[in-house]
């Protein structure tokens, strides 16, 4: 099961890096919440940031991922470097991202995606 949720997570990260809104929506539950450094929002607001080019990912490096399974819930901790254009400015942040997945109709669905800035 860990391999299945990690594959789901990697697919979400690939869609995120490509700003593929349809790909992200296919993996995330419509009620998914996103927590960033400056905002907490739902799926539609998050996707609007990509379609309106507020977030323009340029490169994402997944340093490591750890998954734990708790019944029909999985938590993935992703250590990454996320580079993107924000307001035309290139920025790179080192994050630990907490991803929470639940099983819906036999498939993992992302329900929470929370960024924590790492300062070490």
C-alpha positions as CSV (number, residue, x, y, z in Angstrom):
1,X,0.0,0.0,0.0
2,X,2.9,2.4,0.7
3,X,4.0,2.0,-2.9
4,X,0.5,2.8,-4.2
5,X,0.2,6.0,-2.2
6,X,3.8,7.1,-3.0
7,X,3.0,6.6,-6.7
8,X,-0.2,8.7,-6.3
9,X,1.9,11.4,-4.5
10,X,4.5,11.5,-7.2
11,X,1.8,11.8,-9.8
12,X,0.4,14.8,-8.0
13,X,3.8,16.4,-7.7
14,X,4.4,15.9,-11.5
15,X,1.0,17.5,-12.3
16,X,1.9,20.4,-9.9
17,X,5.3,21.0,-11.5
18,X,3.6,21.0,-14.9
19,X,0.8,23.2,-13.6
20,X,-1.6,20.5,-14.9
21,X,-4.8,21.5,-13.2
22,X,-6.8,18.6,-14.6
23,X,-4.1,16.2,-13.4
24,X,-4.1,17.6,-9.9
25,X,-7.9,17.5,-9.8
26,X,-7.9,13.9,-10.8
27,X,-5.8,13.0,-7.7
28,X,-7.3,15.4,-5.2
29,X,-10.7,15.2,-3.6
30,X,-12.8,18.3,-4.5
31,X,-12.8,19.2,-0.8
32,X,-9.0,19.1,-0.5
33,X,-7.4,21.9,1.5
34,X,-4.1,23.5,0.8
35,X,-2.0,25.3,3.4
36,X,0.8,27.6,2.2
37,X,3.1,30.1,4.0
38,X,0.6,32.9,3.5
39,X,-2.8,31.3,2.7
40,X,-5.1,28.4,3.4
41,X,-7.5,27.6,0.6
42,X,-9.7,25.0,-1.1
43,X,-9.3,23.2,-4.3
44,X,-10.9,25.8,-6.6
45,X,-8.8,28.7,-5.2
46,X,-5.7,26.7,-5.4
47,X,-6.3,25.7,-9.0
48,X,-7.0,29.3,-9.9
49,X,-3.5,30.2,-8.7
50,X,-2.2,27.9,-11.5
51,X,-4.6,28.9,-14.2
52,X,-4.1,32.6,-13.5
53,X,-0.3,32.1,-13.3
54,X,0.0,33.3,-9.8
55,X,2.0,30.1,-9.2
56,X,4.3,29.2,-12.1
57,X,6.4,26.2,-11.0
58,X,9.8,26.1,-12.6
59,X,11.4,23.1,-10.9
60,X,10.5,20.7,-8.0
61,X,13.1,18.4,-6.5
62,X,11.7,15.6,-4.3
63,X,14.6,14.9,-1.8
64,X,12.8,12.2,0.1
65,X,9.3,10.8,0.8
66,X,8.0,8.8,3.7
67,X,4.6,7.1,3.8
68,X,2.6,5.8,6.8
69,X,-0.7,3.9,6.4
70,X,-3.4,4.2,9.0
71,X,-6.3,2.0,7.9
72,X,-7.9,3.8,5.0
73,X,-5.8,6.9,5.5
74,X,-2.2,7.5,4.4
75,X,0.2,10.3,5.3
76,X,3.1,11.2,3.1
77,X,5.8,13.5,4.2
78,X,7.7,15.0,1.2
79,X,11.0,16.8,1.7
80,X,11.4,19.0,-1.4
81,X,12.9,22.1,-3.0
82,X,10.1,23.9,-4.8
83,X,11.1,26.6,-7.3
84,X,8.5,28.9,-8.9
85,X,7.8,32.3,-10.2
86,X,5.8,34.5,-7.8
87,X,4.9,37.8,-9.2
88,X,7.5,37.3,-11.9
89,X,10.2,36.7,-9.3
90,X,12.0,33.3,-9.1
91,X,11.9,31.9,-5.6
92,X,13.0,28.5,-4.2
93,X,11.9,27.1,-0.9
94,X,12.9,24.1,1.1
95,X,9.7,22.4,2.4
96,X,8.4,19.5,4.3
97,X,5.0,18.9,2.8
98,X,2.4,16.9,4.7
99,X,0.0,15.1,2.3
100,X,-3.0,13.3,3.7
101,X,-4.8,10.7,1.5
102,X,-8.0,8.7,2.1
103,X,-9.2,5.7,0.1
104,X,-12.3,6.5,-2.0
105,X,-13.7,3.8,-4.2
106,X,-10.4,1.8,-3.9
107,X,-8.2,4.7,-4.9
108,X,-6.1,7.2,-2.8
109,X,-7.4,10.8,-3.0
110,X,-5.5,13.8,-1.6
111,X,-7.5,15.6,1.1
112,X,-4.8,17.9,2.7
113,X,-1.6,19.4,1.3
114,X,0.3,21.5,3.8
115,X,3.6,23.2,3.3
116,X,6.0,23.7,6.2
117,X,9.1,25.9,5.5
118,X,12.4,24.3,6.6
119,X,15.1,26.6,7.7
120,X,18.0,24.2,8.1
